[in-house]
Amino acid sequence: MNIESLREYCLSLKGTTEGFPFDEETLVFKVGGKMFALTSLGGPLSVNLKCDPEKAIELRENFPQVVPGYHMNKKHWNTVTIDDSIPDTLIQEWIDDSYWLVVASLPRKVRTEIESN
């Protein structure tokens, strides 16, 4: 997976927007105004993803490329270094998990709008 395919996949999820709210290098993907993925356009490709706390620990134990979220709440966010050792389908699954965790936390009206589009 490269930055273009990461961006394309995130934007394929319903209601996703992108922007640079922090600086010119940190690309942020949001749904319903809340972040579900962040990536830096500089340096090695990595992405911060929201994660269920128990699953976050499990992923960190099983994948050396997964560490506690850089500059994020370490309990709920992981930073995934993207390299050829993790299949794209697995990274997409983790992106989906992050997206749906955020969607589930949105008010019902917003969730309904996203899910109906």
C-alpha positions in Angstrom: 0.0 0.0 0.0 1.2 3.5 -0.8 -0.1 6.9 0.1 -2.3 7.1 -3.0 -4.0 3.8 -2.3 -4.3 4.6 1.4 -6.0 7.9 0.5 -8.2 6.4 -2.1 -9.4 3.7 0.3 -10.2 6.1 3.1 -12.1 8.4 0.8 -14.1 5.4 -0.5 -15.8 5.1 2.9 -19.2 6.8 3.1 -19.1 10.4 4.4 -15.3 10.6 4.6 -13.6 14.0 4.3 -9.9 14.9 4.2 -8.0 17.9 5.3 -4.9 19.3 6.9 -6.1 20.7 10.3 -2.7 20.5 12.1 0.0 21.3 9.5 0.8 20.9 5.8 2.1 17.3 6.2 -0.5 15.6 8.4 -3.4 14.4 6.2 -6.5 13.7 8.4 -9.5 11.6 7.4 -12.8 12.3 9.2 -16.3 10.9 9.2 -19.0 13.0 10.8 -16.4 15.6 11.7 -14.3 13.1 13.8 -10.9 11.7 12.9 -10.5 8.0 12.1 -7.2 8.0 10.3 -4.1 10.3 10.2 -1.0 10.0 8.0 2.1 12.1 7.4 3.1 13.0 3.9 6.7 13.1 5.0 8.9 10.2 5.9 8.1 6.5 5.9 4.4 5.7 5.3 2.4 5.1 8.5 -1.1 5.7 9.6 -2.8 6.3 13.0 -6.0 4.4 13.4 -8.5 4.2 16.2 -8.8 0.8 17.7 -10.8 -1.1 20.4 -8.4 -1.1 23.5 -8.2 -4.9 23.8 -7.6 -5.3 20.0 -5.0 -2.5 20.1 -2.9 -4.5 22.6 -3.4 -7.7 20.6 -2.2 -6.1 17.4 0.8 -4.5 19.1 1.8 -8.0 20.4 1.4 -9.7 17.0 2.8 -7.1 14.6 6.0 -5.2 15.2 4.8 -2.5 12.8 1.9 -1.7 15.2 2.8 0.6 18.1 0.8 2.8 20.5 -0.5 5.9 18.6 2.0 8.6 18.0 0.8 11.8 19.6 -2.6 10.1 20.3 -4.4 8.5 23.2 -2.3 5.3 23.5 -5.2 3.3 24.8 -7.4 3.9 21.7 -5.0 4.6 18.9 -2.3 2.6 17.1 0.3 3.8 14.6 0.8 1.3 11.8 4.0 1.5 9.8 3.0 0.4 6.3 5.4 -1.9 4.6 5.2 -5.0 2.5 5.0 -7.3 5.5 1.3 -6.5 6.2 -1.1 -7.3 3.4 -3.2 -4.4 2.1 -6.4 -6.3 2.9 -5.4 -6.4 6.6 -4.6 -2.7 6.6 -7.9 -2.0 4.9 -9.6 -4.1 7.6 -8.0 -2.0 10.3 -9.0 1.2 8.6 -12.6 -0.1 8.4 -12.5 -1.0 12.1 -11.4 2.6 12.9 -14.0 4.1 10.7 -16.8 2.1 12.2 -15.7 2.8 15.8 -16.0 6.5 15.0 -19.3 6.1 13.2 -20.7 4.2 16.2 -19.8 7.2 18.4 -21.6 9.7 16.3 -25.1 11.0 17.2 -27.9 8.8 15.7 -29.0 11.5 13.2 -25.4 11.8 11.8 -25.0 8.0 11.7 -28.3 7.6 9.8 -27.2 10.2 7.2 -23.9 8.5 6.7 -25.3 5.0 6.4 -28.1 6.1 4.1 -25.8 7.7 1.5 
